[in-house]
Protein backbone atom coordinates (compact mmCIF):
# COMPACT_ATOMS: atom_id res chain seq x y z
CA UNK A 1 0.00 0.00 0.00
CA UNK A 2 1.38 3.41 -0.98
CA UNK A 3 0.42 6.32 1.20
CA UNK A 4 1.07 9.90 0.15
CA UNK A 5 2.78 11.87 2.91
CA UNK A 6 2.51 15.64 2.86
CA UNK A 7 4.53 18.07 4.96
CA UNK A 8 1.42 18.85 6.98
CA UNK A 9 0.78 15.15 7.70
CA UNK A 10 4.41 14.56 8.66
CA UNK A 11 4.57 17.54 11.02
CA UNK A 12 1.19 16.63 12.52
CA UNK A 13 2.39 13.10 13.19
CA UNK A 14 5.60 14.30 14.82
CA UNK A 15 3.70 16.79 16.97
CA UNK A 16 1.25 14.05 17.93
CA UNK A 17 4.14 12.01 19.29
CA UNK A 18 4.74 14.73 21.89
CA UNK A 19 1.33 13.89 23.36
CA UNK A 20 2.63 10.43 24.27
CA UNK A 21 5.11 11.72 26.86
CA UNK A 22 4.47 10.42 30.39
CA UNK A 23 2.12 12.44 32.55
CA UNK A 24 1.81 12.50 36.36
CA UNK A 25 0.15 9.30 37.55
CA UNK A 26 1.12 7.46 34.37
CA UNK A 27 3.99 4.99 34.40
CA UNK A 28 6.99 6.13 32.37
CA UNK A 29 9.02 3.70 30.34
CA UNK A 30 12.64 4.57 31.12
CA UNK A 31 14.96 4.67 28.17
CA UNK A 32 18.31 6.02 27.06
CA UNK A 33 16.76 9.37 26.07
CA UNK A 34 14.54 9.82 29.15
CA UNK A 35 15.65 13.28 30.29
CA UNK A 36 12.47 14.52 31.97
CA UNK A 37 10.36 17.41 30.79
CA UNK A 38 11.63 19.68 28.01
CA UNK A 39 12.62 23.20 29.02
CA UNK A 40 9.45 24.67 27.51
CA UNK A 41 7.45 22.61 30.03
CA UNK A 42 9.58 23.60 33.02
CA UNK A 43 12.47 21.16 32.63
CA UNK A 44 16.15 22.06 32.67
CA UNK A 45 17.39 23.81 29.49
CA UNK A 46 20.00 21.89 27.51
CA UNK A 47 21.95 25.07 26.81
CA UNK A 48 22.65 27.84 29.30
CA UNK A 49 25.00 29.98 27.16
CA UNK A 50 24.12 31.72 23.87
CA UNK A 51 25.14 30.01 20.65
CA UNK A 52 28.37 31.29 19.06
CA UNK A 53 28.17 33.64 16.10
CA UNK A 54 27.47 31.80 12.86
CA UNK A 55 28.86 31.07 10.39
CA UNK A 56 32.40 30.71 11.64
CA UNK A 57 34.80 31.13 8.74
CA UNK A 58 38.55 31.46 8.72
CA UNK A 59 41.29 31.61 6.08
CA UNK A 60 41.14 27.85 5.38
CA UNK A 61 37.42 28.05 4.52
CA UNK A 62 38.04 31.08 2.31
CA UNK A 63 40.79 29.18 0.45
CA UNK A 64 38.55 26.11 0.03
CA UNK A 65 35.68 28.25 -1.30
CA UNK A 66 37.98 30.04 -3.74
CA UNK A 67 39.34 26.67 -4.93
CA UNK A 68 35.82 25.37 -5.62
CA UNK A 69 34.78 28.57 -7.43
CA UNK A 70 37.91 28.64 -9.58
CA UNK A 71 37.56 24.95 -10.48
CA UNK A 72 34.16 25.55 -12.07
CA UNK A 73 32.98 22.29 -10.45
CA UNK A 74 30.42 23.60 -7.98
CA UNK A 75 28.05 20.71 -8.30
CA UNK A 76 27.97 16.96 -7.77
CA UNK A 77 28.21 15.78 -11.39
CA UNK A 78 31.78 15.92 -12.63
CA UNK A 79 33.14 17.52 -9.48
CA UNK A 80 35.30 16.03 -6.74
CA UNK A 81 34.49 18.36 -3.87
CA UNK A 82 31.11 16.88 -2.89
CA UNK A 83 32.50 13.33 -3.00
CA UNK A 84 35.43 14.39 -0.82
CA UNK A 85 33.11 16.15 1.65
CA UNK A 86 30.83 13.10 1.90
CA UNK A 87 33.76 10.73 2.47
CA UNK A 88 35.27 12.96 5.16
CA UNK A 89 31.94 13.53 6.92
CA UNK A 90 31.19 9.78 6.91
CA UNK A 91 34.63 9.16 8.42
CA UNK A 92 34.10 11.90 11.03
CA UNK A 93 30.75 10.47 12.15
CA UNK A 94 31.81 6.83 11.92
CA UNK A 95 29.14 6.15 9.31
CA UNK A 96 29.71 3.88 6.32
CA UNK A 97 28.01 6.41 4.00
CA UNK A 98 27.08 10.06 3.70
CA UNK A 99 24.95 11.86 1.14
CA UNK A 100 25.12 15.65 1.04
CA UNK A 101 21.89 17.54 0.34
CA UNK A 102 21.20 21.14 -0.62
CA UNK A 103 19.03 21.95 2.41
CA UNK A 104 17.10 20.55 5.36
CA UNK A 105 13.93 19.86 3.37
CA UNK A 106 15.89 17.77 0.86
CA UNK A 107 17.53 15.91 3.74
CA UNK A 108 14.15 15.11 5.33
CA UNK A 109 12.66 13.94 2.03
CA UNK A 110 15.69 11.78 1.31
CA UNK A 111 15.59 10.30 4.83
CA UNK A 112 11.92 9.42 4.51
CA UNK A 113 12.48 7.82 1.11
CA UNK A 114 15.40 5.80 2.49
CA UNK A 115 13.09 4.54 5.25
CA UNK A 116 10.42 3.66 2.72
CA UNK A 117 7.96 6.30 3.94
CA UNK A 118 5.94 8.19 1.34
N, C-alpha and C positions, 0 to 999 in steps of 0.2 A: 504494500500500500504506500503510495506517495502522498505526502502531506505538504502543502505549500506553507512555508513559514515566512511571515512578514516581520519586519522590524518591530511593529507594534505587538505582535503575538509573542515574539522572543522576549522583549522587555517586560511584557505583562507576566510571562511565565517566571522570569527571574525575580521580579518583584514579589510574585506570589510565594516564592520560596522563603522570603523573609518572614512570612506569616507562620512558618513552621517552627520558628525558634521557640525554645522552651519558655513557658510562662510559669509564674509562681503557682505551686500546687500541682505542677505537671512534671513528671519524671524526665530528667534530661539524660540523653545518651552521651556519655563522655566520649570524646574523640581527640585526635591530635590537634584539631583546630579549635577546640572549645576554649574560648578566651573570655567568656562572659558577655555582657551587653556591649554593643558598640557605643562609641563616645556620644553619638547623637541621642542615645537613650539613657545617658547618665554613666556609662562605663568610662574606663580610663582611656584617654586619647593615645593612639599609637605614636604620635609625634608631638613633642613639646616645643621644638624649635622651628622657626620658619624654614621653608625650603631654600636652598641656595639659588642664586640668580641663574637663569637658564636662557639660552644655551651657554655652556661653558666651552669656549674655543680658545685654542692657543696656536702657536706658530706651526705645530705639526699638523693640526687640522686644516689650517690655511694652505699649507703645502700640498696636502692630500687633495683638497678641493681643486686647487689650481692644476694639479696633475690630471685629475679626471676631466676638467673642462678642456684642457689643452689636447687631451687624447681624442676628443670627439666621440668617446664611447661612454655616453652618460646613461645608457640603458642596458638591460639584461642581454639582449641578443647581440652577439658579436663582441661584447665587452668582457673584461676580466675582473672588474672591480666588484661587481655584485657577487660573483662566485667566490672571490677571495673573502669578502665580508661574511658571507654565509658560512664558509668553512671555519673562519676564525671565531664567529659567534657560537657555532655548534661546539667547537673545542672549548671555548670559555665556559659554556653552560653544561658541558659534559653530555650533550645530546648527540645522537648519531647523525641527525640532520637538522637543517635550518632552511627556511624559505623566507626571504625578505619580501615584504609587501610595501605598497605605496603609502598606506595609512591604516588607521585602526579599524575602519569599516571593512576594508579588504581583508585584514587579518581575521576579523570575526567571521566573515563569510567563508573564507578558506578553512578556518577551524571547524565550522559547522559542516562543511562539505566533507572534510576528512573524517569526521565522526559519523557521516552518513545521515545527517539531519538536514531536511529540506531539499 
